[in-house]
Structure formats: C-alpha cells, structure tokens
Amino acid sequence: MGFKGELLVCAILECETMEEMLSSMEKAKEEGADLVELCINSMSFSHISEVEQLLKQRTLPAIVSFRTFCRGDSKKTCLQVLQLALQLNVEFVEIELEVASNVVMTELMNKRSNSKLIVSSYIQGGHLSKEKLGNLVTCLQCTGADAIKLVVDVVYITDVAPVFHMLTHCQIPLIARAVGDRGLISQLLGPKYGAFLVSGSLGGNSIPGLPPLASIKQVYKLEYMDVDTKVFGVISNPVGHSKGPLLHNPAFRHTRYNGIYVPLLVDNVKEFFRVYSCNDFAGFSVGIPHKEAAVECCDEVHLLAKSIGAVNTIVRRPTDGKLVGYNTDCEACISAIEDALRERRITNGQASHASPIAGKLFVLVGAGGAARAMAFGAKSRGARIVIFNRNFGKN
C-alpha cells in the first residue's frame, strides 16, 4: 500500500484492550475503511507480546502510532512498539518528531523492509501562521520520512486555512488533520488540496473533527473530489444538526456537478469570508446566528434581503468573485403557511385568491434573522405581527 492512486480512508482506533482493537477493526472494515490507525498508547498492556498478537491478527492495513506523552516509560516502550511493527511488516509506522533523531531514524530505516515511515507532529494552541507551519513541515521532511503527518489543534475554522496551504505545497505525502469540531473541513476538503488520506470515526464513537466513516463513503463521496471541486456549505453555530449535506451532495452527484456541500462551524462570519476568499468557495447557506451579520459581508444584497435585513443564501459570482446575498426564508416560509391554509379552505369549501393570512394575528417566537424574514413576509400579506423573544431589545 503506497501513497498514490485512490484516496485512502483511515479509521482511528483508540481502544484499551487488544480484543476491543480487533473488534473495532472489524467494524471499521464493515463501514468502508481502507486502513486503520492503531493508537497503541491507548492500550493497557503488560508485555510487548500483547501488541505483537494484535499486529499479527490485524484484518486491515494499518498505521501503528504511539504518542509518547501518554505513558511514563514512553520513549523506550514507543521504540519497542515501532521496531516490532517494522519486523512484522506493518504497512505504515508512525514516529513523533520529538523521538525521530538521526540515530533513531537510521536504525528504523535499516530494520524495515516494506513498511513506510511517517514522522508526525502534534500541535496545540491554534492560530499557527503559514510561516510557522511551513518551518515545521520543513523539519518533518528533513527526517527522511516517506510521509509526514501534521495534527493541529484549531480554535477557529479559519485556522484550518494554513493546513490546506501545507497540503498544496508539501513536497512529500502529507497527512493533515485539524482537531476539534471546527477542524472537520480538514478531512472533508482535504482531497481538494492533495490529501492522499482522510481520517474518520466509527459509527457510535464520534471524535470531534472527524466525519463518520459511513458519511465519507455514502454522503460526501470524497474519492471523487479533485482540485476543481467547488465548495458549498452551511455557515452556522451550531451546525451539526444540519441536513444540508444529506440533501445537496446526492443532488450534485445526480447532476454530475463537481461540488461538495459541507457543514461550516463559524464563529466570526466576516473573518471567515476574509480567509476563504477564493472563487472555489462558491456558495453558502447562512444559519443562526449569522443571518443578519452576513449582510455586511456581501458586496451586493438582493432588494428583498436588504429590506428584511438578513440573508440566508450567499453566492460568489464567478465573473468577479463578489458575494451576492439573498433571502429565500421569507417566500419559502410564508408560501408554505399559505399553501397549508389554502388547502384547508378548499377542503372546507372556502376557496379565495386573497392571502389566507391577511388580517390574521401572526405570532412569531424568536427575533433572529429567520424571524425577521417571516415577519416581513407576513406583514406584506396584511397580517398583524406579535413577536415573543427572550431579548426585549430585539423585539
């Protein structure tokens, strides 16, 4: 198993016992994983022979990793585990940069036969610049590894942008992952920037920042992504509840459109658009709490959206890259209510061309962007509006 060809989907396994590791490996295989990362430092074992047993019984290609910060006897145990993995011809063996001295790397390279060596670095703190990340990648490459791995703890979704930059410009194969819910796009969009491997979590065992294995294969179909793929998504906070990816991605595939629709957990919408400003980020649904703030991010705003003071859809115009904001909440919500009321009138033999909400008391719970759109639409139809909200100042 090498670095070229089809995209590899990896399940990260952190289990306490060998039995749990083997069981999880079978589950990963069923859910479509191409390989697994066996995080040996997560296991409780009294003798190296237990690890040997696990590696001999593996049913999928594997990356063997051992985080040294996790155990008191870490470095010695780490090297024992990695040397054992090389002896057993495990497909990928990962060693942390802090352990990968020239002496250690030479020793490991001399002992391997078919295994590929990955040198990794785990960074906490977020807000790393392209320059600092670039310097780190250079250090990783200088170890002589076959591939390198970068795991970055991000604070904001905009912190993922330098990771994409590294994927595009790295001279050797790079595995890159941004940790946390705001880092999810590092896996969902990684193949667009040249990633040869993406990581996922087992169903029922979610890991922040990792998509479920099933969604990689069934919803996003990341194996079809390339450098020309257009990016769409829903900007919201929270965003995990959105059904948008389930609706839009199958539609893209059905029409053979080279696009992907992803959840975007955004804290600062203005900063998001400043960082992700290229034309490939082509369109967005805007959810709570950003519908009103997003108006200020648009170069142009459709008249209805301007009147409402909120947008729920932003399109990047391909000819000049300008952001154009729209509001479809208004007509969609009000029309749906009108259709339901008209159907009831017809059933009761009271058909009429006038809006069925004209003159009615229209009660809104909430005063956010969607509520503004509904209030505007209902008022334009002649309804009387009453708004209930926790914050009196927004009423």
N, C-alpha and C positions, 0 to 999 in steps of 0.2 A: 504494500500500500504506500503510495507516494503522495506528492503534492500537486500533481497536475491531473487534469481530467475533470470529472464531475465533482460538484460540491459535496463535501463530507458533512454529515450531521452527527454531532457528538453529544452523548448523554453524560452529564457529570454525575458521578455516583459518590456520595459521601455516606458510608454505612459503618456501623460499629463492628459487625462480625463478618466473617467470610461467608456464612450462609446468606446473610442479607445482601451482600455484594453479588453473589451468584444469582439470587432471586431477582434482584434489581436489573442485572444484566439481561436476564431472560425477558423481563418486562420491557426493557429498552429495545431489545430486538423486535418484539411484537409491535412496538409503537413506531418502528421505522428507523431507528438509529443505525448508522453505518459503523460506528465505533463508540467506545465508552472511555471516559477518563476515570481511572481508578484512583481515588484520593486515599492513598494508603495511610496517610497521617490521621485519617478519621477513624481508623480501625483500632480496636484494642487487641493486641496480640502479645503473647509472652515469648514467642520464639519465631525466628525468621522462616521456619518451615511452614508456618501457617500461611504466610504470604506466598511462599512457593506453591503451596497447594492451590491457592486461589488463581495464580497466574497460569498454572498448568490446566486448570479446568475452565478457563475463560472461553466463552462461546462467541465472542465478537473481537475484532481487532481492538487494541487498547492503547491508551496513553497511560503510562504509570507515572504518577506525581507524588511528591512527598514534601509538604510545606514544613520547613524546619522550625518555624516559630511555635509550633503546636506542642512540641514534646521536649522534655528536659535533656534527653540523650540524643537530641535531634540529628546533629550532623553525622555522627557515627552510624546511627540507625538509617538515616537517609542514604548514605553511600552504600550500605549493605543492601538496601532495597533496590537501589538503582543498578548496582552490579549484578544482582540476581536477575533483574528484568532483562539486562543485556545477555546474560548467559542463556536465558530461556527464549531469546529472540522475540521479545515483545516488540510490537511494531513501532511504537514511539516511547521514548524515555525522556522525561522532563526533569531538568535540574535548575534550581534557582540561581540567579546571577551571583548572589552572595556566596554560594558554595562552589561556583564554576571557576575556580582558579585555573591557571595554566596547567598546573600539575594534575589536578583532578580531571580536567578535560582531556589531557593527553592520555591519562590512564583509562578513562572511559572509552575513548576512541579506539585505543589499542585492543580493548576487550570485546568490542561489538563486532557483529558480523553483518546482519541485515537490519538491525534497529536504526531508526533515525533519532538523532539527539535534538531536543528542544531546550533552549535556555530561556528562562522566564523571569519576569519581574512583576511584583505586585505593589501597586502604588496607592497609598491612601491620602486623602486630603482634597482631591479635586483641584479645579482651576489651573491645571498644568497648561503652559503655553506650548505652541508648536515647537518653539526652540528647545525648551527643556525636554519635551518628549522626543524630539529629534536626537538630542545628545544621548539620551538613554538608549534609543534604538541603535545608535552607532556603537555604544558599549556592548550591547547584546550581540550585534553582528560580529564584533571583533573576537568573540569567543570561539569562532569557527563552527558554530552550531549549524545543523542542517536547516533548522527553522527557529524562529523566536516567538515568544508569547508575551503579551502585554495585557495585564489586568488592572484597570484603573477604577478607583472609587470616585464616582462623579457626584457632584452636588446638584447641578442643573443639567437639563438636556443639551444646553449649548456647550457643555464641557465635552460632549462626545465628538464635536467637530474636529479637534486635533487628532483624535483616534482615526477618523476617516482619512485625514491627510496622511497619516503614517501608513495606512493600508495602501494608499495610492502610490506612495513614493518609496516604500521599503524595497531594498534590493534582493532580499531573500524572503521566502514564505513567512508570513506573519499571522499568528492567531491573536486576535484583539477582542477584548471584552470589556465593556463598561458595566460596573457593578451597581445594582440598585434599580428601582422602577424607572428612573429617568434615563437609564442606560439601555433600555430594551431595544432601541433602534440600532445599537451597535451590532446586534445579531440580525435584526430584520432587514437592515440596509447594507450590512457588511459585504455581501456578494457584489453589490453595485460598485464597490470600491476595490474589488480584487480579492476579497477573503476567500480562501480555499476551504475553510472550515467554519461552521457556526455551531454554537452550543445550545442545547435545550434541556428542559427538565422533564422528569417523568410525570405522567398524569397523577394527580393527587399529592404531588410533592413539589409544589411550586417554589422556585428560587427567584427572588427579586432580580429583574434584569434579564431573565432567561425565558424565552417563549416555551410553552409546552411542546414537546416533540410532535404531537399529533397536529398542532396548528402549523408547524413548519412544513409538514408534508401535505396537509389537506387544505389549509386555509390560504397560506401565503405562497406555497409552491416556489420556494426560494431558488430552487435549481434552475428556474427559467430566467432569473434576473441577470442583467448584464449592465454594462456601463451606460447604455442608452435608456434604461428604465426610468420612467417618470415617477416621481414620488408625490403621493397624495396622503392626507391623513386628517385625523380629528384632533384639534387643539383643545384640550380641556384639562381640568384639575378638580376632581379625579377624572380618570379616563378609562379605567379598567372595565367599567360596565358597558362600554360602547359596543354596539352590534355592527358598527360601520364596516370593520374588516370582513365580517361574515357576509355582508351584502355586496360590497364593492369589488372585492378580489375575484369572486366567481364571475361577476359581470365582466371584468376586464379580460379574464381568460376566455369567456364565451365569445366576446367580440374580437379576440386576438389583439387586444391593445396591450402594449408593453408598459404596464404601470403596476404600482403596488399601493395599497391603502393601509396605513399603519396608525396605531394609537400614539399620540404625542403628548406626554405629560409635561405641560408647560407652566412655569411659574410666572415668567415675565414675557408677555406676548411681543412686546416691542423689541426686546433683546433677541428673542427667537428669530424674528424676521430679519434683524440686522445680521445675524450669524449665518443663517441658512438663506442666502440671498440669490443663489444661482437659479437659472431657469428650470433646472431639473426638479426643483421643489415647486410643483406646478399648480397645486390647488389644495384648499383646506376647508373642512367643515370646522366651524367655531362653536365650542360649547361653553358651559359655565366654567369659570366666572368671567370669561374674556369677551363676550359678545359686544359689550359697549366699548371697552378699551381698544378692541381691534379696529374700530372705526378710524382711530387716529393713526393706525399703521398703514392704511390704504392710501394709494396715490389718487384713486378715484373712487367715489361711492355712488352707487345707483340711487336715483331720486327717492324711491320708497324707503331704502335703508337709511338715507340721510334724514328723512322725515321722522322715522322711528327712533333713530339714534343708536342703532345696534345692527350688527351684521352677523350672519350665521354661515356665510359662504364667501370665500376669498379665492379668486382665480388670478394666477400670474399670467398676464398677457404675453404670449410668446414673442410677439414682434418687438416689444421694447422692455419686457421684464417688469412692467408696472403692475402693482397689486390693485385689483378692482374688487370692491366689496358689494355684496348683495344681501338682501334679506328675503328668504323664502319661508321663514317661520309664519309670517303674517298671513299670506294667502293659504298656505297649507293648513294651518290650524283652523282658521275661520271657515274655509271652504269645507273642511271635514265636519265641523259642527253644523254648518248649514245643510250639508247633504243629509246628515242623520235626521235633522229636524224636518226637512222637506219630505223625507221618506215616511216619517211618522204622520205628517199632514196628509200625504197621499193615501196612506192606509186608513186614515180617519175621514177621507173624502173632503179634505180642506185644502186642495192644491192652490198655490198662489205664486206669482212671479216675484213678489217682494221678498226681501231677505227675511227669513224666519226669526232673526234675532233683532230686527228693527223694533224699537220701543221696549225691548226686554231688559230686565236687570241682569247684567253680565258681571259675575263675581270672579275675581282673579285672586289666587293665593300665591303671593310672591311678587316681587317688583324688579326682577332681573331683566336681562336682555330679551329672553323669550316672552316674558310677561309684557314688556313694552310693545313688542310686535303684536301680540294678541289684543292688547288694549287699543292700539292704533287701528287695527282692522275692525274690531267690534264697534268702536266709536264711529268709524267711517260708514258703517252699516246702520247707524242710528240707534245703537244700544246705549243704555245707561251703565256706566262703569263704576264698580266698587272694588277697591284693592285692599286685601289683607296682607300685611307684611310685618316681619319681626322688627325691622328698622323703620321707624316713623319718618325719618328724613328722606327715604327713597319713595315714599307714597306720593 
